[in-house]
Amino acid sequence: MRILFFFFLLLSAIKTNAQSGCTDNQAENYDPIAIENDGSCVYALTNHLLVPLAELPTTLAENSGLAWNGNELWTHNDGGNENKLYQIDTLTGAILREVVIASSTNVDWEDLAASDTHIYIGDFGNNDGNRMDLTIYQIAKSDLSNSIAIAEIITFSYEDQTDFSINNNGHNFDCEAFFYQNDSLHLFTKNWENRHTKHYVIPAQIGNHIAKNRGEFFVEGLITGADSDGEGTIGLCGYDTNGATFMWLLFDYKENNFFSGNKRRLETGTALSNSQTEAILFSEKGRGYVSAEGFQVLPARLLEFDIFQYLIPLTGVREIGKTFDVNVYPNPFDQEFSIRMGEIEAGNYQLRLFNLLGQIIWEKEQHLDSNSSFTIRPILPKGMYFLSLQKDGVGEIITIYKQ
């Protein structure tokens, strides 16, 4: 109990003396003293190509959304197509089932979102900027076992839109991306005019709502898909007018202020390699799928991504400050990780490994001196852990990850 109390006392001391700045040591302007992230991180150009899985059938040439129902992957086509959802195979892209969504019209279906109990279809595509019938269809997941599912209706308008004149691809009130989180639907606009995206929120409830503007961010392109992994990471996919495709990662933000934390852009290829990317869906933290509609003569595609490496520190986060010159690598680790000391005072060091509950799951006392190193092979499930190093009552905690 005394060790556990000391562990959380140290973490409390960090918060008390928190200094804001860029806390991601993958960033160009990483501040090793900063504890509280202020969203200022700047990243070098990062190329991360999507991996093609399958060509989608011509029936899904204009697919535009992705969502899970259990372990089933579902999609749909965009405006002017049938009011249907399609279950597709995650390996081959083949259509496994079709479900007609009764009480709905596919004016411009653009994305899917999912809660534990419902699928949401975003009929909010608005190329001309003059739509006053923005709609989201809510379907019980249990109904997808039938050939016909009944939709309930959510309607909304943007709190800051006053001009409804026709302005084809020249305004900031188009939308092709949303996800469900914490009883709300989070929408991200496709700003044709200024290449920003705005984050709007409405309740995930039947009725008519006013979409509240929660922030705006310059994404340097057109956002076409959004998803949250449920663990603090948001992915936005889209493309530039020159045909380049990209993904934005939003993480380490404050509450629902998604643009307050780290904002990292990944260059994911071009329309020639990916077709026109339209939807993104996490399967687990750092991994998932992107779907793309056909582009000119190129087919619609299902692609996958693995961006876990961008979501964790390169060498561990120094929680207590720069007490010791120590490096932990690789981080995240698979079977083993190594500890390498820099210039330190020789002596006996107490090493402990804590889980997220603050419980000691491994400990060892070892004599260390400058430039010494050793390897640990802990048998652990994947996740986040804390490595504590102490000497003569002075300690440091490093966050490590098992993948």
C-alpha positions, 0 to 999 in steps of 0.5 A: 500500500505504501508503494502504491501511495508513493506511485500516485503521489509522484503522479500528483506532483507532476500535475501540480507542477505541470508545464505546457508545451509539445509533449510528443517526442516525435514532433520537431518542437518536442519540449522534454520539460513539458507535461501538459500538451498545449497542441503546439506540436509540429511534425515533419512530412510523414509518408505512410502508404495505405495497404490495398486489400481488395477491389470492391465490386462494381455495385459499390463503385460509389461506396462512401462509408464504413461501420461495424456491426459486431465483427461485420463490416458494412458500407453504402453508396453515396447520393442517387444510389439505392437506399441499401447497406451492404455487408462486405468481406474484410479480405475480399471485399465481396458483398455478403448481404444487402439490407434495404433501409425503409423510410429513407431516401439516398439524397446524398449518403456520405458516411456511417457511424455506429453506437453499441446499438445503432448504425447511423447513416449521414445523409448530409452531403451538400455540394451546392450548399443549399440543403435545408433537409440535412438528415441522419438515419438511425437503424437498430443493429438488430434489424440488419439481420433482416432484408429490410430495416426501418429507419428513424430520423434525425434532422439538423441544421448548422448554427452558423449557416445563414446563406443557403444560396447555390454555390457548387463546391464553393462554400464551407457547409458540405459534410461527408464525415462523422462518428458516434461518441459519448451519446453524441454525433460528431460531424466534420465538414468538407470545406470547399472554400477554405480547405478547413474542417469544422467540428459540429456536435448534435445529440444522437437522438431522434428529432430536429437539432442545431449542430453546435460548432466546436472548433475549426482546423486547417486540414489543407484538403477535403475531409471525406471520412472520420472515426474514433478508436474509442481510446482517444485517437481520431482519424480523418481521411480525405484528399487534395484537389491535386489527387493526393490522399491523406489522413489526419490523426488527432490525439492527446486532446482535452475532453471533446475539444478535438483540435486542442491536442496533437494534429499529425498529417500522414501522406497516404498516397494518391488517387492513382494508388488508392482511388478516391478515399471516402471512409475510415474505420478503426478495428483497434487502436492504431489499425483499421480500414479505408474505403475508396470509390472508383476514380476515373477508370480505377476501381473502388477499393478496400485498404488498411492502415497501421499507424500505431507507431505515430501514437506512442513516444519513441523512447517513453515519456519521462513522467517524473522529469530528467532525474536519471539519464536513461533510455528504454527501447524498443518502445513499444516492445514485443517480447523484450525491452532494454534499459540503457543508462547514460551518465549516472551515479553508480549504485543499487537501483530499485526497478519496478513495473506497474500496471494501470491499477498501480500494482507491482507486476515485476521488480528487481534491485540491480547495481548500475553504473554509467553506460550499463544496459540490460534486457527484460523479458516480461510476460504481459498482455499488450497495453500500457505500463509504468517502469519505475527507477529509484535510488536512495529515495529519488525516482523516475517513472517511464511509460512503456507499451507492450504491443 
